[in-house]
Amino acid sequence: MASSKEKLFSDFHPATTQEWMEKITADLKGADFDKKLVWRTNEGFNVRPFYRREDVEGLPTLDSLPGEFPYLRGVKKDNSWHIRQDIKVEDMAGANAKALDILNKGVDSLGFHIAGRDVNAANVARLLEGICPECVELNFTTCQKHSLELARILVDYFKSKGCDLAKVSGSINFDPINKMLVKGVDFTGLVAVAKDLVEALRPLPGFRAVAVNALTLNNAGAYIYQELGCALAWGAEYLDKLVEAGVDATEAAAGIKFNFGISSNYFMEIAKFRAARMLWAEIVKAYNPTCDCATKMKAHAETSSFNLTIFDSYVNLLRTQTEAMSAALAGVDSLAVTPFDKAYETPNDFSERLARNQQLLLKEESHFDKVVDPAAGSYYIETLTASIAQQAWKLFLEVEDKGGFLAAVKDNSVQDSVNKSNADRHVAVARRKEILLGTNQYPNFTELADGKRPIEKGACCSGHECEAQFHKLNFARAASEFEELRLQTEDSGKRPKAFMLTIGNLAMRQARAQFSCNFLSCAGYEVVDNLGFESVEAGVEAAMEAKADIVVLCSSDDEYAEYAVPAFKALAGRAMFVVAGAPACMDELKAAGIENFIHVRVNVLDTLREYNAKLGIK
């Protein structure tokens, strides 16, 4: 391996950071560097447009190696991961048949969701019939009150089958704190069961008993640093409770599994998983475990449902693919890709097949499993990793100062913080500061929902909606309000027609017509673009012949002073009149009675809601 000081490009003059800045400043032609090129993230730090070796000098993370403490570069020396698919168990025979089928299609990790009433030895035996526990990772989710019973049944089952218990791997998704976040119900009493679970699964060293479902925060719209910071505090809460109950710190840490979500913030997500392993290793190390192996984080990842959409739903495949790439490159232990249609229907064989194949493409064709932590050494990603770690650690300490994660959940500070992020992100989507392709930007002009409706979250495992004692997380997807608006338009039976009255400067009228078509199509309106008109009167006449409900004047700012008022008067109230842009003469146009303007600074969602109301769509 070449030395880091070896001169590989001795023929090239090394440019200093100052020289780069001088060149960039010259190219900006007086524009402010910070405003134009510095990314103000939602994670509590800014990202610059370029990074150099000097930016990572001194970072302790650069000395990390794969498979070595603090495991920033991975807990193992290869990049293999389990391809997981979850199965909702409605009948044991059917779920078993499905499991056996998908095991022949690339899956090597199964997640079974079993109703508490179905947890018994006979059902478990029927469910796992024909499945080799030593070859497949087995994960189970059931009602929290039945988790201990399930654990004991599994141990007995694996013993009865003569399995090598050291080779059996998987988990039980026991996480009463998660239920508190989702349902707002106090499950504090169940936290004590964690000790019994860890002890019950002691014969299965490869089985994790307690889960940290940070995925829930991700699906509720949490920012990356929030998900990670809360996950660390969440895990530390369970670790504290186990150690206080008399469980050895090494065994306690080895019994905890983290389930993370993955957002579409590609490089940030890579950095998140790298930082997560490092920070968790440091936390566990403080408990003085007998082996560094206890400080290894077991991390499962699942693509987010927060950014899934009903309209143009195949774009969900692009979102989940980049998300899966982030997690795979970051070295997670297992990965589940959410089927693209999950937001509006129970995933079918087709969507589940695509979800599996998305991972198979990464592993078998792109060979993502062949290189450990390929992001290592990247000035950008190493800096992101350190920045994310710093912000997450700050949040972790804040939660600890409040008495720990459980106390923070009980005083609603976790839920309120994440729900605020959810609300802020909805505003960002409404203003197109956060883009959802096919929903709030570049929608499919002709698409209809055709009966598709969002799937709401169900009731408690007891079968009814529980009375909330705490604030609950808000799981409204980022696209939900735009979808509600578009469904409102479609369900009204009246699809408004928006006619582009293009006139004047060719470049400006085309650009503004395209902008306006995209803008108004977000509400499901029919849009009619045009090549251009010689006069506003000709444009208005054509719009009336087309039976337009909305006429959008598309021209240049300078020409609006000439065209807008005549067009408005020629229309004479026969349709809604809209000006595409925010010209300097806007006040004069408003004084003449023109009240509708669309441009990049308006709230798209609020504007379209207002237009629906004016058009009589309720």
N, C-alpha and C positions, 0 to 999 in steps of 0.2 A: 504494500500500500504506500502511495506517495505521501511524503511528509506534508503536513499542513503548511509548512513554510517553503515548500519547493516552488520555484518560479516557473509556472507552467506557461505563462504568457509574457516572457521577458521581452519580446519584440514590441509589445504594446505599452504605451505610456500609461501608467496608472492614474486614473482621474480621481481627484479628491472629492469629498462630499461638497466642499465649497464650489468646486468647478461644476458639479452637477446642478447645484442650486442656482448658480449664475446662468447656466444654460436654460434651466426651467423657467427662471424669472424672465429671461429675455423672450422665451416663447409665449409666456402668458401676456406679454404686451401691456403690462401695468395692472393686470387683474390680481386680486389678492390670493396668494398661495394657499393660505389656510382655508379660505372660503371655497376655492375652486377644486382643490386636490386633496384636502384632508378629510377623511371619512369620520364623521362623528357617530360612533356606534351607539347602540342601546346598552352596551355592556359596561359602561362606566369609564371607557378610555377611547382615545382617538387613534386612528390608523393612518399612517403616512403613506404616500404613494410609492415610496421605495425605501429599502433597507440595505444596509451594508454590514460588512464584518464587524465594524466597530460597535454596531448596535447590539451584538450578541456577546461581545467580549465580557468575560466575567460571569456569564450565566452558568450556574452550577449544573444545569440540565445538559450541557454539552458533553459532560464527562460520562453520562449514563450509557449503559450498554443493555441490549435486550436480555431479559431474563435475570437482571441484577437489580438489587435495591437502589433507588426507590421505584423501579419499574415504570418510569416514564415512557421508556421505549418498548414496553410490553412485558408481560409476565412470563413469556416463553420465548424460545429462540427460533421460532418459526412464526409464520403469520396465518396459520390455519384457523378456521372458525367453523362452528356448527351452523348448518342451514336449518332454521327452525320453522315449523308451521304449527299453528295452534288449531285445536279441534274442540268445538263445543259439543260435549257429550250429551246427546238426547236419548240415545239407547246404546247399550254397551256393544252389541253385535255390529251395529252400523258404524260406530266410531272405530271399532277394531278393524273392520274391513277397510275403512278409509285410511287408517294409519298404515296398514300393511301395503296399501296401494301406493301411497305417497313415499313410503320408504324405498320403493323401487323407482322413484322418479327424482332422486337426488337429495331428499331430506334425510338428515341424520340427527335431528333433534325434534322431539314431539312435545307439544304443550297441550295437556288435557284440562278442560274446564268442566268440572263435575259438580252437579248440585249436591248440597250437603245431605239431602235425604237419600241419595244414591250411594253414599260411602259405606260400603261393607265389603267383606273379603270376597264373596262370590262375584260381585260386580267387578272388582279390581282384577280378579283372575280372568274373567271373561274379556275385560277391556285389553289386557296385556297378552292375551293368548297369541302365540306365534311370534312375538316380538322378543328379540334377544336383548336383555337389559345391559349386557356387557358391551354391546355394539352401538347402542342408540342412547343419546341423552334423553332422559324422561323427566318432564316437568309437569307439576300438577297445581291447579288452582281450584279451591273449593271454599265453601263457607268457612270463615275464620274459626268458628266453634267446632268444626269437624276436622281441622288440620291435624291435630294430635292423633286422633283416631286413624286418619289416613296414613300418617307416618308409621304407626305401629303395624298396620295392615301391610304396608309396602315392605317393611323389614321382614316380616314373617313370610311374605310371598317370595321375596328374593332368596331367602334361606331355603324355602321348600323346593325351589327350582334348582338348588345346588349351584347358584351363581357364585362367581368369585366376587365377593362383596367389595373388594378393593377396586374392582374395575367398573362397578356400577356408578353412574354419575347422573346428576339431575338436581331437582329442587322442588320444594313445596313453597308456594307463594303465600306465606304467612306474613301478613302486614296489617295489623289492626289500625295503625296510624293512617294508612292509606284510606281505609274505610271512613275514618273520621273526616278526612279532607273531602272525600267524594260525597258522603251522605250527611255530614254534619252531626253524626251520632257519636256519643262517647263510648269508645271501646277500650278505655284505659285499663279496665280490669283484665282484658285478654292479653295485655302485654306480658304479664307474668308467665303466660303459657310458653313463651319463647324458650325459657330454660328447659321445660319438659320436652319440647320439640328437639332441641339440640341434643339432649341426652337420649331421646328415643331413636334419633338417627345416628347415634355414635357408631353402630356397626357399619355404617355406610360413609366412609370418609370422603367420598366424592359427591355426597349429597349435601346441598345447602338447605338449611331449615328456615331461615328468616330472610325476608325480601325488603329491599328499599325501592319502592316503585316511583322513582323520580320521573318515569315516563308520564305519570299522571300530571305532573306540573308542566311538562312539555306540551301535552295535549290540551292543557288549559291556557296555553299562550305565554308561558313563562319565558323570560329571556334566558340566554345560555348561562350566564353567571348565576342567575337565580336557581336554575335547575341544579347546577353543580354545587353551589354553596349550601342549598337546602339538603341535597342528597348526602353531603358529608355530615351535616348536623343530624340528619335522620339516622344514618348508619351509626354515628357516635352515640345516639340515644339508645339504640338497641344494644350496642356494645357495653355501655354503662350499666344498663339494666341486667344484662347477662352476668357481667363480672360481679355486680353487687349481689346477685342471687347465688354466687358461689361457683360459677362456671369459670374454668381456667381461661385466661385471656387468649391464649393460642387457639383453643377450641372454639371460643366465642367468635373470634374474628373469622375463623374458617367456616363458620356456619352462616355467614351473611352474604347475600347476593344482591347486586345492584342491577336494576332494570331501568335503563335510560331511554329517552326518546332521542330522535335525530331530526333536527330542523334542516331547512334548505340552505342554511348559512355554511357553505361547503368547508372553507378553510377553518372557520371558527369551530366547527364541530370536530374536525381532526384535532385541533388544539385542546378542545374540551376533554376528550377521552385521554389524551396524553397527560393533561394536568390532573385529571381525576385519579389516575393510578398513583401518581406521585404524592398527591395530598393525602389520599387514604393510607398509603404506606407510612407516611409520617405520623398520622393520627394513631394508627395501630401500634407503631413503634413506641409511642409514649406509654403504652400499657405493659411494656417489657415482656413481650411474648418470648417463649423459649426458642422459637425458630422464626427466621425472617420469612419463611414460606407463609406464615400467618398474615403477613402484611400485603400479600398479593390480592388485588381486587379481582373479584369474579364479576365480569360485566357483560350483561346481555343488552342488546340494543334493538329498538323497534322504530321503524319510520313513523313520522308524526302523522296524527290525524287532524291536527289543527289547521293545516293548509290544504286539506283535501277539498275538492270542489264537486258540485253536482253537474254544472254546465262545463262543456268541453272536458269531460272527465278523463279522457285519455291523456291529457296533460299531466294528470296525477302520476302517470308512469314515469314521466321525466323527473318530477319532483322526487319520487321515491327512489329512482335510480341514482341520482346524485347524492341523496341522503345515505343510501346503502354504500356508495363508494366511500363517503367520508368515514363511516364506521369501520368498513373493511380495511381501509388504509391505516386507520388509527389503531387497529389490533384488538378489536373486541373478541370476546370468547364465543359468542353466538349472536345470530342476527335473524330478525324476522322482518320481512317486507310486507307492509300493509297492502292488501289488494286494492286496486284503483277504484272499485265501486263501493267500498265499504261505507261511504257517507250516505248512500241512498238505498242500499239493498244488502241483504245477506250475501256475502261473496259466493259466487258460483264456481263450478269447476274451471271455467275459462279464466276468470280473474285470478283464481288461486294458482293456476298453472303459470300464468304470466309472472306472478309474484315469485314463485320458486325459480323460474328461469332467469329472472333478473339477477339473482345471486349466482346461479350457475354460470351465467355469462362472465361475471366478475372473477369467479374462481377458476373455471375450466377453460375459458377462452382468453380472458385478459390476464390470468395468472397473478391475481392480486395476493394470492396466498404464498407466493414464492419469495417475496422480499419483506423483511421485517422493517417496520417503521420507515418507509421511504421518505417521509417528510423530514427526517432527522437532518439537521445541518442547514435547512432552509432558513435564511435570515428572517424571512417573513413569518413562517410558522413557529419558529423557536421564540420569536418575540410575542406572537399571539399566545402561545402556550404560557409564557411567563405572565403576560397581562391578564389572561383569563384566570390563572391560578391566584394571582394577587387579589382580584376582585371577588372570586369565590371564597377565598380564605377570609377576607374582610367580612363577608356576609356570614360565614360560618362562626366567626368570633362574636358577631352581633347577636346571633341566635343563642349561642352559648351563654352570653351575658344576660340573656332574658330567662335563663334557667333551663335551656335545652330545647330541642325541637318539639317535644310533646307539649311543653308549656307554651311555646310559641303558637302551636296549633290551637290550644285551648283558649288563648287570648285573641285568636283570629288574626294575628299579625301575618302569618304565612299566607292564609287565604286572601286577606285584603291586599297584600303586596302583589300576589300573582294575579288577582282579579283586576288590579289597577293596570298591570302590564297587558292583560287581555283587552281592557278598554282602550288603552293607548294604542295598541296594535290595530284595533278596529278603526280608530280615527285615522291612523296612518294608511290603512287600506282605503278608507273613504276618500282620502285626499291623494291617493296614488303615491304616497311616500313608500309604501310597501306594495309591491306588485304581485298580483295573482293572475298570471297569464290565462286569458280566456274568460276571466270573470270581471275584473275591474280595468283590464287593459287588453286590447285586441280580442274582444269576444267574437265568437262565431255568429255572424250576422243572421243566419237563417235557422239556427238551432232552436228547437223547442224541448221543453222538459219531458214531454210525452209521458206524463204520469209519474215521473221521478219526484220523490219527496224526501227531504232529509229525515234520517232515522234519529229519533230522540233516544237519550239514555234511559235504560229501564229502571225498575224499582229495586229495592234491596233483595238479597238472596232469599228473604223470607216470603217474597212474593208481593209485598205491598210497599208503598212509599213511607219511609220512616219520618217521624217528626224531628226536625233539625234542632240540635242543641247548640251548634256552632255555625258559623258561616260556612257555606259550601263553595267549592271551586266552580267557576263558570267555564263550561266547556263549549261555549259558542264558537264555532269555527270561524276563521278569518273571513271566509266568503259568505257567511250566513246572512248578513244583512243585504248584500247585493242579490243573493239568491231569492230572498224573500221579496225584494222589489221586482225582480224579473218574473217570479211566479205570480205576483200580484197582477202584473201586466197581462201575462198569458191567461190567467184564470178569469180576467175581466171579459174575455171574448172580443176585446177591441184592441187591435194592434196599431198604435199610432204610426203614421207615416211621416218621416222627417225628410224634407226636400232641401238639398244643398243648392242655394242660389249663388253660384260661383261667378265672379265678375272681376275685372281689373287685372292686377299683377298676377301673371301666370303662376310663378313659384309660390307666392303667398296664398293664393286661392286654393291651389291643390293641397298645400300643407294643411291649411285650416279645414278644408273639406274632409281630409283623412282624419284629422284630430276629432272633428265633430261627429263623423260616422262612428268612430270608436267610442266616443263619449256617450252618445245616445243609444247605441246598441247595448250598452251595459244594462239598460232597463228593458231590453227586449223590443225596442222600437224597430220598425222597418226603415231602412235608410236608402235614399236615392241620391247618388252622386251624379254630377254633370260635368261636361267638358268646359262650359262657360257660356255666358250670355252677353249679347251686345249692349243690353240696357236692363235696368232693374225691372222695367215694365214687362219686358219679354220674359224675364225670370219668374216674376210673380204670376204671369199668365200661365206659364208652363207648370208652375206649382199647383195652381188651381185646377188645371186640366188633370194633373196626377192625383187630385183629391188629397193634397197634403194637409196634415194636422199641424205640422211644425214647418216653418220656413227658416233656414239658417243662412244668414248672409255671410259669405266667405270671400274676403278680400284682404287688402293690406291696411295697416293702421291709418296711413295717410289718406287712403281712398274712402275710408268709412265716413269721413266728414262730408264727402260728396254723395255717397250712395245710400247710407243707412236711413236717413229721414225720408227720402223719396220712396224707398222700398217699403218702409213701414206704413207710409200713407197710402201707397198703391195697394197694399195688402188689406188695409181698412178693416182690420179685426177679423178677417175671414179665417185666419189660422194664427197660432202662436208665432211670434216673431223673435228670433234669437240672433244675436251678433256673436260671431266666433272671434274672440279676442278681448283685450282690455285696452282699447286705444286711448290716446291722450285726450280725445274729445268725448270721453265717456260721460262726463257730467252734462255736456250739452245734449247728448243723445238721450240721457235720462230725462232732462228737462222737456224734451220733445215727446216723452211718453214711452220710450223704449226701456224696458225693465229687465230683459233677459240677456245675460252675457255669460259665455262659457270660455274658460281659459285655464291654464295650468295651475293657477292659485286658488281656484274654487274647490269647495268640498263636493266631489262628484256625487256621492250618495245623497247628501241633503238636497242638492240641486235637482237630481232626478226624482226624488220624492216630491219635491215642490211641483215639478212638471206633471207628474202623475195626478196630483191633486187638482191642478188647473185643467187637466184633460178629463177629469171626472172618473179617474181610475182609483178604486178603493179596495 
